[in-house]
Every structure is written in C-alpha cells, then in structure tokens.
Amino acid sequence: MGIKVDRVNEILNSEKFKDLVKKRLSVSITLTVIILVVYFGFILTIAFYKEILAIKIGAYITLGLPIGISIILFAWILTGIYTRWANQKYDKSVRELRNEILEK
C-alpha cells in the first residue's frame, strides 16, 4: 500500500514538513560550521603558529597533543548534542507527522 502522488505533494508542501526540514538543516549546518571552524583553526595554527603548539608541558608532551585530543573529544560532544536533539525533538516531530499522514 503506497501513498498517492497527490498526498505526497500535499505532505511536501505542508508547513509542518517544511519546518521540520528547516530545523534539521539549521541544526546540522550550525554543528558542521562549529566543527569546521575548530578543525581548520587547529590546522591553521599548525601552519602559521606551530611554535605555540610546540610549547612543552611535560618531559615528552607538547601543547599540541592535548589540544588535538580535545578537538576529537569536542567532535564526540557535538555528535552527542545532535543525537540528543534528534532523539528528543526531531524524532518526536517526525512521528507526529507520520501519524498525521497515516490518519488521512
């Protein structure tokens, strides 16, 4: 049992669907821009200010190592933020829209 073409067009043109797509795009782009700024900031620091990352903070460790590890952890945190948002808000909205579609 499929959905008729008219119904698909109605769904795609509905405000609820458009808002849902906008929210997902907004969250995705925001988190993507944040991580790209962090990653490229680190790469640019390596390229132009490597002496900062070469500062020794121990016998064998430089400042670049904990910063690099922090960037990886930050990426995990952003992934967690997206997952939490998706589980709490996005998935709920998708279920509501799907239930609305199935009722008609």
C-alpha positions, 0 to 999 in steps of 0.5 A: 500500500503506497501513498498517492502522488497527490498526498505526497505533494500535499505532505511536501508542501505542508508547513509542518514538513517544511519546518521540520526540514528547516530545523534539521538543516539549521541544526546540522549546518550550525554543528558542521560550521562549529566543527569546521571552524575548530578543525581548520583553526587547529590546522591553521595554527599548525601552519602559521603558529606551530611554535605555540603548539610546540610549547612543552608541558611535560618531559615528552608532551607538547601543547599540541597533543592535548589540544588535538585530543580535545578537538576529537573529544569536542567532535564526540560532544557535538555528535552527542548534542545532535543525537540528543536533539534528534532523539528528543525533538526531531524524532518526536516531530517526525512521528507526529507527522507520520501519524498525521499522514497515516490518519488521512 
